[in-house]
């Protein structure tokens, strides 16, 4: 599982709805992928996306080559509503804890 965390900032005068419309891909990635999006509580212009892609690290280069053209078009749309500065990180999942219960995991 690859986890991606991206923090972006809306351009002046743009809304989350503008960002969402630009962000939505025209077609799926062809692998199980889930993305959770959040908007800042204190700063509504800040948007964070956390993506979970069932992808082996060794398969990342081939995946990026395959989805590159569609992602270029999508990122061109996103650039119109998001400031150019972005914080980005990619991680390999090492745990998945359900903290619903009162006892923390070991």
C-alpha contacts under 8 A as a table, 3 or more apart, distances in Angstrom:
res1	aa1	res2	aa2	distance
1	X	52	X	6.57
1	X	53	X	5.59
1	X	54	X	4.55
1	X	55	X	5.36
1	X	56	X	6.46
1	X	92	X	5.96
1	X	93	X	5.47
2	X	51	X	7.88
2	X	52	X	5.85
2	X	53	X	5.20
2	X	54	X	6.40
2	X	55	X	6.01
2	X	56	X	7.27
2	X	57	X	7.24
2	X	90	X	6.89
2	X	91	X	5.70
2	X	92	X	4.88
2	X	93	X	6.15
3	X	50	X	6.88
3	X	51	X	5.44
3	X	52	X	4.74
3	X	53	X	6.48
3	X	90	X	5.68
3	X	91	X	4.99
3	X	92	X	6.13
3	X	93	X	6.47
4	X	49	X	7.77
4	X	50	X	5.53
4	X	51	X	4.93
4	X	52	X	6.68
4	X	88	X	7.36
4	X	89	X	5.76
4	X	90	X	4.49
4	X	91	X	6.33
5	X	48	X	7.12
5	X	49	X	5.81
5	X	50	X	4.60
5	X	51	X	6.55
5	X	87	X	7.94
5	X	88	X	5.70
5	X	89	X	5.23
5	X	90	X	6.44
6	X	48	X	5.58
6	X	49	X	5.31
6	X	50	X	6.60
6	X	86	X	6.89
6	X	87	X	5.60
6	X	88	X	4.47
6	X	89	X	6.56
7	X	46	X	7.07
7	X	47	X	5.76
7	X	48	X	4.33
7	X	49	X	6.57
7	X	86	X	5.73
7	X	87	X	5.09
7	X	88	X	6.53
8	X	46	X	5.88
8	X	47	X	5.20
8	X	48	X	6.23
8	X	82	X	6.57
8	X	83	X	6.94
8	X	85	X	6.99
8	X	86	X	5.05
8	X	87	X	6.84
9	X	45	X	5.45
9	X	46	X	4.57
9	X	47	X	5.95
9	X	82	X	5.60
9	X	83	X	5.48
9	X	85	X	7.63
9	X	86	X	7.48
10	X	14	X	5.97
10	X	15	X	6.90
10	X	16	X	7.54
10	X	19	X	7.39
10	X	45	X	4.99
10	X	46	X	6.41
10	X	47	X	7.31
10	X	81	X	5.94
10	X	82	X	4.48
10	X	83	X	5.91
11	X	14	X	5.50
11	X	45	X	7.72
11	X	81	X	5.43
11	X	82	X	5.08
11	X	83	X	5.28
14	X	18	X	6.13
14	X	19	X	7.47
14	X	81	X	6.05
15	X	18	X	5.13
15	X	19	X	6.42
15	X	45	X	7.66
16	X	19	X	4.90
16	X	20	X	6.03
16	X	39	X	7.88
16	X	45	X	7.84
16	X	47	X	7.97
17	X	20	X	5.05
17	X	21	X	6.14
18	X	21	X	5.28
18	X	22	X	6.37
18	X	81	X	6.74
19	X	22	X	5.24
19	X	23	X	5.90
19	X	78	X	6.68
19	X	81	X	5.93
19	X	82	X	7.20
20	X	23	X	4.95
20	X	24	X	6.09
21	X	24	X	5.79
22	X	74	X	6.91
22	X	77	X	5.22
22	X	78	X	5.12
22	X	81	X	7.61
23	X	74	X	6.48
23	X	75	X	7.53
23	X	77	X	7.28
23	X	78	X	5.77
24	X	74	X	7.65
25	X	28	X	6.73
25	X	70	X	7.90
25	X	71	X	7.77
25	X	74	X	6.38
26	X	70	X	7.76
26	X	74	X	8.00
28	X	31	X	7.85
29	X	32	X	7.73
29	X	33	X	7.35
29	X	67	X	6.80
31	X	53	X	7.07
31	X	54	X	6.55
31	X	55	X	7.48
32	X	53	X	5.92
32	X	54	X	5.55
33	X	51	X	6.95
33	X	52	X	5.50
33	X	53	X	4.33
33	X	54	X	6.44
34	X	51	X	5.67
34	X	52	X	5.15
34	X	53	X	6.57
35	X	49	X	6.52
35	X	50	X	5.54
35	X	51	X	4.18
35	X	52	X	6.22
36	X	49	X	5.64
36	X	50	X	5.20
36	X	51	X	6.36
37	X	47	X	7.10
37	X	48	X	5.69
37	X	49	X	4.39
37	X	50	X	6.42
38	X	47	X	5.76
38	X	48	X	5.20
38	X	49	X	6.41
39	X	43	X	7.81
39	X	44	X	5.76
39	X	45	X	7.27
39	X	46	X	5.82
39	X	47	X	4.66
39	X	48	X	6.44
40	X	43	X	4.88
40	X	44	X	4.82
40	X	45	X	6.89
40	X	46	X	5.18
40	X	47	X	6.29
40	X	48	X	7.86
41	X	44	X	6.21
43	X	46	X	5.76
44	X	47	X	7.54
55	X	59	X	6.53
55	X	60	X	7.00
56	X	59	X	5.32
56	X	60	X	6.86
57	X	60	X	5.38
57	X	92	X	7.76
58	X	61	X	7.27
59	X	62	X	5.65
59	X	63	X	6.18
60	X	63	X	5.02
60	X	64	X	6.06
61	X	64	X	5.21
61	X	65	X	6.23
62	X	65	X	5.10
62	X	66	X	6.18
63	X	66	X	5.12
63	X	67	X	6.25
64	X	67	X	5.34
64	X	68	X	5.43
65	X	68	X	5.17
66	X	69	X	7.56
67	X	70	X	5.65
67	X	71	X	6.03
68	X	71	X	5.09
68	X	72	X	6.04
69	X	72	X	5.20
69	X	73	X	6.68
70	X	73	X	5.41
70	X	74	X	6.38
71	X	74	X	4.96
71	X	75	X	5.95
72	X	75	X	5.17
72	X	76	X	6.16
73	X	76	X	5.15
73	X	77	X	6.57
74	X	77	X	5.22
74	X	78	X	6.30
75	X	78	X	4.82
75	X	79	X	6.05
76	X	79	X	5.22
76	X	80	X	7.01
77	X	80	X	5.59
77	X	81	X	7.50
78	X	81	X	5.61
78	X	82	X	6.03
79	X	82	X	5.24
79	X	83	X	6.93
79	X	84	X	6.83
83	X	86	X	7.58
93	X	96	X	7.74
97	X	105	X	7.06
98	X	101	X	7.51
99	X	102	X	7.32
99	X	103	X	7.87
99	X	104	X	6.50
99	X	105	X	7.67
101	X	104	X	7.24
